[in-house]
Amino acid sequence: MDMQYIRIAARLAYTDSFESIFDPLPDEMIEKYDVVYIRHFICVMQSGDPMPLLSILMKLLKPGGYLQWQEWDISTNTLVVAKTTGAAAAAWHLR
């Protein structure tokens, strides 16, 4: 294994969390992250509309940051990754 990769991965392995996405975000988390990774987020979506939650998540990102969103589609047994078109692109403009 490449030791340089291990050193880089160790520096990047950082997580932060909060109790509930529905609670107001702490000020220290606003525009703090280069990347926000979410998975199985569809489970907490209300009314089938991702826009309220996406707009909250976008506030976590630094300008130019990335939101990586993955969901598992049990009907096709595949991983679904959101593309930056449609609703996802619209959420970007909510910032």
Backbone atoms as SQL, in Angstrom:
CREATE TABLE atoms (id INTEGER PRIMARY KEY, chain TEXT, resi INTEGER, resn TEXT, atom TEXT, x REAL, y REAL, z REAL);
INSERT INTO atoms VALUES
  (1, 'A', 1, 'MET', 'N', 0.845, -1.177, 0.000),
  (2, 'A', 1, 'MET', 'CA', 0.000, 0.000, 0.000),
  (3, 'A', 1, 'MET', 'C', 0.889, 1.238, 0.000),
  (4, 'A', 2, 'ASP', 'N', 0.475, 2.236, -0.740),
  (5, 'A', 2, 'ASP', 'CA', 1.195, 3.506, -0.841),
  (6, 'A', 2, 'ASP', 'C', 1.037, 4.294, 0.461),
  (7, 'A', 3, 'MET', 'N', 2.136, 4.508, 1.169),
  (8, 'A', 3, 'MET', 'CA', 2.086, 5.203, 2.459),
  (9, 'A', 3, 'MET', 'C', 1.666, 6.660, 2.300),
  (10, 'A', 4, 'GLN', 'N', 1.994, 7.265, 1.154),
  (11, 'A', 4, 'GLN', 'CA', 1.571, 8.648, 0.919),
  (12, 'A', 4, 'GLN', 'C', 0.041, 8.724, 0.901),
  (13, 'A', 5, 'TYR', 'N', -0.603, 7.746, 0.276),
  (14, 'A', 5, 'TYR', 'CA', -2.065, 7.697, 0.252),
  (15, 'A', 5, 'TYR', 'C', -2.619, 7.614, 1.671),
  (16, 'A', 6, 'ILE', 'N', -2.014, 6.799, 2.514),
  (17, 'A', 6, 'ILE', 'CA', -2.485, 6.639, 3.891),
  (18, 'A', 6, 'ILE', 'C', -2.374, 7.954, 4.652),
  (19, 'A', 7, 'ARG', 'N', -1.268, 8.675, 4.465),
  (20, 'A', 7, 'ARG', 'CA', -1.100, 9.961, 5.155),
  (21, 'A', 7, 'ARG', 'C', -2.143, 10.974, 4.693),
  (22, 'A', 8, 'ILE', 'N', -2.403, 11.016, 3.389),
  (23, 'A', 8, 'ILE', 'CA', -3.405, 11.949, 2.860),
  (24, 'A', 8, 'ILE', 'C', -4.792, 11.563, 3.367),
  (25, 'A', 9, 'ALA', 'N', -5.124, 10.284, 3.302),
  (26, 'A', 9, 'ALA', 'CA', -6.439, 9.821, 3.750),
  (27, 'A', 9, 'ALA', 'C', -6.643, 10.116, 5.235),
  (28, 'A', 10, 'ALA', 'N', -5.604, 9.976, 6.035),
  (29, 'A', 10, 'ALA', 'CA', -5.723, 10.246, 7.469),
  (30, 'A', 10, 'ALA', 'C', -6.036, 11.716, 7.719),
  (31, 'A', 11, 'ARG', 'N', -5.440, 12.607, 6.932),
  (32, 'A', 11, 'ARG', 'CA', -5.719, 14.037, 7.093),
  (33, 'A', 11, 'ARG', 'C', -7.134, 14.376, 6.653),
  (34, 'A', 12, 'LEU', 'N', -7.646, 13.661, 5.667),
  (35, 'A', 12, 'LEU', 'CA', -8.967, 13.957, 5.126),
  (36, 'A', 12, 'LEU', 'C', -10.094, 13.284, 5.903),
  (37, 'A', 13, 'ALA', 'N', -9.770, 12.314, 6.712),
  (38, 'A', 13, 'ALA', 'CA', -10.795, 11.566, 7.447),
  (39, 'A', 13, 'ALA', 'C', -11.285, 12.402, 8.626),
  (40, 'A', 14, 'TYR', 'N', -12.212, 13.276, 8.344),
  (41, 'A', 14, 'TYR', 'CA', -12.743, 14.178, 9.358),
  (42, 'A', 14, 'TYR', 'C', -14.254, 14.155, 9.262),
  (43, 'A', 15, 'THR', 'N', -14.894, 14.030, 10.370),
  (44, 'A', 15, 'THR', 'CA', -16.353, 14.066, 10.361),
  (45, 'A', 15, 'THR', 'C', -16.853, 15.037, 11.413),
  (46, 'A', 16, 'ASP', 'N', -17.979, 15.560, 11.144),
  (47, 'A', 16, 'ASP', 'CA', -18.676, 16.430, 12.067),
  (48, 'A', 16, 'ASP', 'C', -20.131, 15.997, 11.987),
  (49, 'A', 17, 'SER', 'N', -20.858, 16.186, 13.025),
  (50, 'A', 17, 'SER', 'CA', -22.258, 15.783, 12.962),
  (51, 'A', 17, 'SER', 'C', -23.085, 16.695, 13.855),
  (52, 'A', 18, 'PHE', 'N', -24.383, 16.598, 13.683),
  (53, 'A', 18, 'PHE', 'CA', -25.304, 17.339, 14.528),
  (54, 'A', 18, 'PHE', 'C', -26.521, 16.468, 14.753),
  (55, 'A', 19, 'GLU', 'N', -27.308, 16.831, 15.724),
  (56, 'A', 19, 'GLU', 'CA', -28.433, 16.002, 16.149),
  (57, 'A', 19, 'GLU', 'C', -29.479, 15.778, 15.063),
  (58, 'A', 20, 'SER', 'N', -29.942, 16.849, 14.455),
  (59, 'A', 20, 'SER', 'CA', -31.031, 16.724, 13.493),
  (60, 'A', 20, 'SER', 'C', -30.876, 17.750, 12.382),
  (61, 'A', 21, 'ILE', 'N', -31.088, 17.317, 11.164),
  (62, 'A', 21, 'ILE', 'CA', -31.033, 18.228, 10.021),
  (63, 'A', 21, 'ILE', 'C', -32.170, 19.240, 10.081),
  (64, 'A', 22, 'PHE', 'N', -33.193, 18.945, 10.868),
  (65, 'A', 22, 'PHE', 'CA', -34.344, 19.846, 10.971),
  (66, 'A', 22, 'PHE', 'C', -34.139, 20.955, 12.006),
  (67, 'A', 23, 'ASP', 'N', -33.106, 20.819, 12.845),
  (68, 'A', 23, 'ASP', 'CA', -32.775, 21.874, 13.806),
  (69, 'A', 23, 'ASP', 'C', -31.965, 22.958, 13.102),
  (70, 'A', 24, 'PRO', 'N', -31.994, 24.187, 13.614),
  (71, 'A', 24, 'PRO', 'CA', -31.159, 25.237, 13.017),
  (72, 'A', 24, 'PRO', 'C', -29.682, 24.839, 13.063),
  (73, 'A', 25, 'LEU', 'N', -28.963, 25.156, 11.997),
  (74, 'A', 25, 'LEU', 'CA', -27.539, 24.833, 11.944),
  (75, 'A', 25, 'LEU', 'C', -26.757, 25.749, 12.879),
  (76, 'A', 26, 'PRO', 'N', -25.786, 25.199, 13.597),
  (77, 'A', 26, 'PRO', 'CA', -24.916, 26.059, 14.402),
  (78, 'A', 26, 'PRO', 'C', -24.122, 26.991, 13.478),
  (79, 'A', 27, 'ASP', 'N', -23.917, 28.225, 13.894),
  (80, 'A', 27, 'ASP', 'CA', -23.199, 29.201, 13.072),
  (81, 'A', 27, 'ASP', 'C', -21.822, 28.707, 12.650),
  (82, 'A', 28, 'GLU', 'N', -21.148, 27.963, 13.529),
  (83, 'A', 28, 'GLU', 'CA', -19.794, 27.504, 13.207),
  (84, 'A', 28, 'GLU', 'C', -19.767, 26.456, 12.096),
  (85, 'A', 29, 'MET', 'N', -20.927, 25.939, 11.695),
  (86, 'A', 29, 'MET', 'CA', -20.972, 24.951, 10.614),
  (87, 'A', 29, 'MET', 'C', -21.317, 25.571, 9.261),
  (88, 'A', 30, 'ILE', 'N', -21.751, 26.814, 9.243),
  (89, 'A', 30, 'ILE', 'CA', -22.127, 27.472, 7.992),
  (90, 'A', 30, 'ILE', 'C', -20.876, 27.730, 7.161),
  (91, 'A', 31, 'GLU', 'N', -20.918, 27.303, 5.892),
  (92, 'A', 31, 'GLU', 'CA', -19.814, 27.458, 4.933),
  (93, 'A', 31, 'GLU', 'C', -18.490, 26.949, 5.491),
  (94, 'A', 32, 'LYS', 'N', -18.529, 25.820, 6.180),
  (95, 'A', 32, 'LYS', 'CA', -17.330, 25.252, 6.798),
  (96, 'A', 32, 'LYS', 'C', -16.688, 24.159, 5.949),
  (97, 'A', 33, 'TYR', 'N', -17.445, 23.508, 5.082),
  (98, 'A', 33, 'TYR', 'CA', -16.988, 22.272, 4.458),
  (99, 'A', 33, 'TYR', 'C', -16.762, 22.402, 2.959),
  (100, 'A', 34, 'ASP', 'N', -15.711, 21.738, 2.494),
  (101, 'A', 34, 'ASP', 'CA', -15.450, 21.643, 1.059),
  (102, 'A', 34, 'ASP', 'C', -16.342, 20.579, 0.430),
  (103, 'A', 35, 'VAL', 'N', -16.610, 19.519, 1.186),
  (104, 'A', 35, 'VAL', 'CA', -17.429, 18.404, 0.703),
  (105, 'A', 35, 'VAL', 'C', -18.389, 17.989, 1.814),
  (106, 'A', 36, 'VAL', 'N', -19.643, 17.782, 1.445),
  (107, 'A', 36, 'VAL', 'CA', -20.633, 17.205, 2.352),
  (108, 'A', 36, 'VAL', 'C', -21.115, 15.920, 1.686),
  (109, 'A', 37, 'TYR', 'N', -20.975, 14.806, 2.379),
  (110, 'A', 37, 'TYR', 'CA', -21.365, 13.499, 1.855),
  (111, 'A', 37, 'TYR', 'C', -22.583, 13.014, 2.630),
  (112, 'A', 38, 'ILE', 'N', -23.638, 12.704, 1.899),
  (113, 'A', 38, 'ILE', 'CA', -24.842, 12.167, 2.533),
  (114, 'A', 38, 'ILE', 'C', -25.212, 10.849, 1.867),
  (115, 'A', 39, 'ARG', 'N', -25.815, 9.990, 2.645),
  (116, 'A', 39, 'ARG', 'CA', -26.230, 8.680, 2.145),
  (117, 'A', 39, 'ARG', 'C', -27.517, 8.301, 2.859),
  (118, 'A', 40, 'HIS', 'N', -28.422, 7.663, 2.141),
  (119, 'A', 40, 'HIS', 'CA', -29.727, 7.250, 2.680),
  (120, 'A', 40, 'HIS', 'C', -30.500, 8.447, 3.230),
  (121, 'A', 41, 'PHE', 'N', -30.328, 9.574, 2.611),
  (122, 'A', 41, 'PHE', 'CA', -30.956, 10.805, 3.062),
  (123, 'A', 41, 'PHE', 'C', -32.427, 10.851, 2.688),
  (124, 'A', 42, 'ILE', 'N', -32.805, 10.069, 1.701),
  (125, 'A', 42, 'ILE', 'CA', -34.201, 10.031, 1.262),
  (126, 'A', 42, 'ILE', 'C', -35.113, 9.560, 2.399),
  (127, 'A', 43, 'CYS', 'N', -34.534, 8.844, 3.352),
  (128, 'A', 43, 'CYS', 'CA', -35.315, 8.331, 4.489),
  (129, 'A', 43, 'CYS', 'C', -35.867, 9.445, 5.372),
  (130, 'A', 44, 'VAL', 'N', -35.231, 10.615, 5.368),
  (131, 'A', 44, 'VAL', 'CA', -35.684, 11.703, 6.239),
  (132, 'A', 44, 'VAL', 'C', -36.408, 12.806, 5.473),
  (133, 'A', 45, 'MET', 'N', -36.551, 12.613, 4.171),
  (134, 'A', 45, 'MET', 'CA', -37.236, 13.610, 3.361),
  (135, 'A', 45, 'MET', 'C', -38.715, 13.666, 3.729),
  (136, 'A', 46, 'GLN', 'N', -39.254, 14.863, 3.827),
  (137, 'A', 46, 'GLN', 'CA', -40.668, 15.027, 4.147),
  (138, 'A', 46, 'GLN', 'C', -41.426, 15.440, 2.891),
  (139, 'A', 47, 'SER', 'N', -42.587, 14.883, 2.682),
  (140, 'A', 47, 'SER', 'CA', -43.458, 15.203, 1.545),
  (141, 'A', 47, 'SER', 'C', -42.824, 14.870, 0.202),
  (142, 'A', 48, 'GLY', 'N', -41.772, 14.070, 0.191),
  (143, 'A', 48, 'GLY', 'CA', -41.128, 13.699, -1.061),
  (144, 'A', 48, 'GLY', 'C', -40.398, 14.842, -1.745),
  (145, 'A', 49, 'ASP', 'N', -40.242, 15.964, -1.073),
  (146, 'A', 49, 'ASP', 'CA', -39.599, 17.138, -1.660),
  (147, 'A', 49, 'ASP', 'C', -38.211, 17.320, -1.043),
  (148, 'A', 50, 'PRO', 'N', -37.139, 17.117, -1.819),
  (149, 'A', 50, 'PRO', 'CA', -35.790, 17.242, -1.263),
  (150, 'A', 50, 'PRO', 'C', -35.308, 18.686, -1.106),
  (151, 'A', 51, 'MET', 'N', -35.989, 19.647, -1.719),
  (152, 'A', 51, 'MET', 'CA', -35.478, 21.020, -1.760),
  (153, 'A', 51, 'MET', 'C', -35.247, 21.655, -0.387),
  (154, 'A', 52, 'PRO', 'N', -36.154, 21.536, 0.589),
  (155, 'A', 52, 'PRO', 'CA', -35.864, 22.146, 1.898),
  (156, 'A', 52, 'PRO', 'C', -34.587, 21.590, 2.538),
  (157, 'A', 53, 'LEU', 'N', -34.401, 20.277, 2.454),
  (158, 'A', 53, 'LEU', 'CA', -33.202, 19.683, 3.038),
  (159, 'A', 53, 'LEU', 'C', -31.956, 20.015, 2.233),
  (160, 'A', 54, 'LEU', 'N', -32.070, 20.027, 0.912),
  (161, 'A', 54, 'LEU', 'CA', -30.916, 20.381, 0.088),
  (162, 'A', 54, 'LEU', 'C', -30.463, 21.810, 0.349),
  (163, 'A', 55, 'SER', 'N', -31.396, 22.709, 0.542),
  (164, 'A', 55, 'SER', 'CA', -31.009, 24.099, 0.802),
  (165, 'A', 55, 'SER', 'C', -30.271, 24.213, 2.137),
  (166, 'A', 56, 'ILE', 'N', -30.650, 23.403, 3.124),
  (167, 'A', 56, 'ILE', 'CA', -29.931, 23.389, 4.404),
  (168, 'A', 56, 'ILE', 'C', -28.524, 22.839, 4.206),
  (169, 'A', 57, 'LEU', 'N', -28.417, 21.736, 3.485),
  (170, 'A', 57, 'LEU', 'CA', -27.105, 21.132, 3.247),
  (171, 'A', 57, 'LEU', 'C', -26.183, 22.064, 2.475),
  (172, 'A', 58, 'MET', 'N', -26.733, 22.807, 1.530),
  (173, 'A', 58, 'MET', 'CA', -25.916, 23.723, 0.738),
  (174, 'A', 58, 'MET', 'C', -25.311, 24.819, 1.611),
  (175, 'A', 59, 'LYS', 'N', -25.971, 25.167, 2.692),
  (176, 'A', 59, 'LYS', 'CA', -25.434, 26.187, 3.610),
  (177, 'A', 59, 'LYS', 'C', -24.168, 25.705, 4.313),
  (178, 'A', 60, 'LEU', 'N', -23.995, 24.394, 4.421),
  (179, 'A', 60, 'LEU', 'CA', -22.801, 23.842, 5.055),
  (180, 'A', 60, 'LEU', 'C', -21.558, 24.014, 4.190),
  (181, 'A', 61, 'LEU', 'N', -21.757, 24.130, 2.876),
  (182, 'A', 61, 'LEU', 'CA', -20.638, 24.142, 1.938),
  (183, 'A', 61, 'LEU', 'C', -19.975, 25.501, 1.814),
  (184, 'A', 62, 'LYS', 'N', -18.647, 25.455, 1.700),
  (185, 'A', 62, 'LYS', 'CA', -17.903, 26.658, 1.330),
  (186, 'A', 62, 'LYS', 'C', -18.268, 26.988, -0.112),
  (187, 'A', 63, 'PRO', 'N', -18.085, 28.236, -0.542),
  (188, 'A', 63, 'PRO', 'CA', -18.322, 28.548, -1.959),
  (189, 'A', 63, 'PRO', 'C', -17.476, 27.623, -2.844),
  (190, 'A', 64, 'GLY', 'N', -18.113, 27.030, -3.834),
  (191, 'A', 64, 'GLY', 'CA', -17.426, 26.091, -4.724),
  (192, 'A', 64, 'GLY', 'C', -17.342, 24.680, -4.169),
  (193, 'A', 65, 'GLY', 'N', -17.966, 24.433, -2.994),
  (194, 'A', 65, 'GLY', 'CA', -17.917, 23.106, -2.387),
  (195, 'A', 65, 'GLY', 'C', -18.807, 22.106, -3.114),
  (196, 'A', 66, 'TYR', 'N', -18.688, 20.847, -2.721),
  (197, 'A', 66, 'TYR', 'CA', -19.405, 19.765, -3.386),
  (198, 'A', 66, 'TYR', 'C', -20.319, 19.027, -2.417),
  (199, 'A', 67, 'LEU', 'N', -21.492, 18.682, -2.916),
  (200, 'A', 67, 'LEU', 'CA', -22.415, 17.823, -2.188),
  (201, 'A', 67, 'LEU', 'C', -22.407, 16.469, -2.883),
  (202, 'A', 68, 'GLN', 'N', -21.992, 15.434, -2.178),
  (203, 'A', 68, 'GLN', 'CA', -21.996, 14.073, -2.711),
  (204, 'A', 68, 'GLN', 'C', -23.157, 13.334, -2.068),
  (205, 'A', 69, 'TRP', 'N', -24.123, 12.920, -2.889),
  (206, 'A', 69, 'TRP', 'CA', -25.340, 12.298, -2.378),
  (207, 'A', 69, 'TRP', 'C', -25.514, 10.944, -3.040),
  (208, 'A', 70, 'GLN', 'N', -25.612, 9.906, -2.233),
  (209, 'A', 70, 'GLN', 'CA', -25.820, 8.561, -2.753),
  (210, 'A', 70, 'GLN', 'C', -27.028, 7.929, -2.079),
  (211, 'A', 71, 'GLU', 'N', -27.811, 7.244, -2.878),
  (212, 'A', 71, 'GLU', 'CA', -28.960, 6.488, -2.377),
  (213, 'A', 71, 'GLU', 'C', -28.916, 5.093, -2.993),
  (214, 'A', 72, 'TRP', 'N', -29.491, 4.138, -2.318),
  (215, 'A', 72, 'TRP', 'CA', -29.565, 2.778, -2.815),
  (216, 'A', 72, 'TRP', 'C', -30.967, 2.535, -3.358),
  (217, 'A', 73, 'ASP', 'N', -31.037, 2.141, -4.632),
  (218, 'A', 73, 'ASP', 'CA', -32.317, 1.827, -5.269),
  (219, 'A', 73, 'ASP', 'C', -32.559, 0.327, -5.123),
  (220, 'A', 74, 'ILE', 'N', -33.435, -0.039, -4.195),
  (221, 'A', 74, 'ILE', 'CA', -33.656, -1.467, -3.943),
  (222, 'A', 74, 'ILE', 'C', -34.388, -2.152, -5.093),
  (223, 'A', 75, 'SER', 'N', -35.084, -1.378, -5.922),
  (224, 'A', 75, 'SER', 'CA', -35.814, -2.001, -7.033),
  (225, 'A', 75, 'SER', 'C', -34.870, -2.497, -8.125),
  (226, 'A', 76, 'THR', 'N', -33.717, -1.841, -8.271),
  (227, 'A', 76, 'THR', 'CA', -32.749, -2.257, -9.292),
  (228, 'A', 76, 'THR', 'C', -31.441, -2.737, -8.677),
  (229, 'A', 77, 'ASN', 'N', -31.350, -2.668, -7.343),
  (230, 'A', 77, 'ASN', 'CA', -30.144, -3.075, -6.636),
  (231, 'A', 77, 'ASN', 'C', -28.909, -2.313, -7.126),
  (232, 'A', 78, 'THR', 'N', -29.077, -1.003, -7.301),
  (233, 'A', 78, 'THR', 'CA', -27.974, -0.165, -7.768),
  (234, 'A', 78, 'THR', 'C', -27.840, 1.073, -6.885),
  (235, 'A', 79, 'LEU', 'N', -26.662, 1.656, -6.933),
  (236, 'A', 79, 'LEU', 'CA', -26.392, 2.902, -6.229),
  (237, 'A', 79, 'LEU', 'C', -26.789, 4.059, -7.129),
  (238, 'A', 80, 'VAL', 'N', -27.547, 4.993, -6.599),
  (239, 'A', 80, 'VAL', 'CA', -28.004, 6.152, -7.361),
  (240, 'A', 80, 'VAL', 'C', -27.238, 7.371, -6.859),
  (241, 'A', 81, 'VAL', 'N', -26.636, 8.108, -7.788),
  (242, 'A', 81, 'VAL', 'CA', -25.887, 9.309, -7.446),
  (243, 'A', 81, 'VAL', 'C', -26.559, 10.493, -8.112),
  (244, 'A', 82, 'ALA', 'N', -26.849, 11.534, -7.337),
  (245, 'A', 82, 'ALA', 'CA', -27.503, 12.727, -7.885),
  (246, 'A', 82, 'ALA', 'C', -26.566, 13.444, -8.843),
  (247, 'A', 83, 'LYS', 'N', -27.106, 13.916, -9.932),
  (248, 'A', 83, 'LYS', 'CA', -26.346, 14.689, -10.910),
  (249, 'A', 83, 'LYS', 'C', -26.660, 16.165, -10.699),
  (250, 'A', 84, 'THR', 'N', -25.787, 17.042, -11.161),
  (251, 'A', 84, 'THR', 'CA', -26.009, 18.479, -10.973),
  (252, 'A', 84, 'THR', 'C', -26.870, 19.046, -12.096),
  (253, 'A', 85, 'THR', 'N', -28.054, 18.476, -12.230),
  (254, 'A', 85, 'THR', 'CA', -29.047, 18.984, -13.172),
  (255, 'A', 85, 'THR', 'C', -30.384, 19.005, -12.451),
  (256, 'A', 86, 'GLY', 'N', -31.339, 19.657, -13.015),
  (257, 'A', 86, 'GLY', 'CA', -32.684, 19.659, -12.444),
  (258, 'A', 86, 'GLY', 'C', -32.727, 20.206, -11.037),
  (259, 'A', 87, 'ALA', 'N', -33.332, 19.449, -10.123),
  (260, 'A', 87, 'ALA', 'CA', -33.528, 19.907, -8.744),
  (261, 'A', 87, 'ALA', 'C', -32.206, 20.132, -8.026),
  (262, 'A', 88, 'ALA', 'N', -31.212, 19.274, -8.294),
  (263, 'A', 88, 'ALA', 'CA', -29.919, 19.446, -7.625),
  (264, 'A', 88, 'ALA', 'C', -29.257, 20.745, -8.058),
  (265, 'A', 89, 'ALA', 'N', -29.327, 21.057, -9.333),
  (266, 'A', 89, 'ALA', 'CA', -28.758, 22.314, -9.822),
  (267, 'A', 89, 'ALA', 'C', -29.530, 23.499, -9.263),
  (268, 'A', 90, 'ALA', 'N', -30.835, 23.365, -9.164),
  (269, 'A', 90, 'ALA', 'CA', -31.658, 24.444, -8.605),
  (270, 'A', 90, 'ALA', 'C', -31.295, 24.683, -7.145),
  (271, 'A', 91, 'ALA', 'N', -31.006, 23.622, -6.407),
  (272, 'A', 91, 'ALA', 'CA', -30.627, 23.767, -5.002),
  (273, 'A', 91, 'ALA', 'C', -29.328, 24.552, -4.879),
  (274, 'A', 92, 'TRP', 'N', -28.425, 24.346, -5.825),
  (275, 'A', 92, 'TRP', 'CA', -27.151, 25.069, -5.803),
  (276, 'A', 92, 'TRP', 'C', -27.396, 26.573, -5.860),
  (277, 'A', 93, 'HIS', 'N', -28.395, 26.979, -6.617),
  (278, 'A', 93, 'HIS', 'CA', -28.684, 28.399, -6.779),
  (279, 'A', 93, 'HIS', 'C', -29.437, 28.985, -5.588),
  (280, 'A', 94, 'LEU', 'N', -29.843, 28.151, -4.642),
  (281, 'A', 94, 'LEU', 'CA', -30.509, 28.638, -3.435),
  (282, 'A', 94, 'LEU', 'C', -29.526, 29.261, -2.457),
  (283, 'A', 95, 'ARG', 'N', -28.238, 29.024, -2.663),
  (284, 'A', 95, 'ARG', 'CA', -27.214, 29.497, -1.728),
  (285, 'A', 95, 'ARG', 'C', -27.155, 30.979, -1.655);
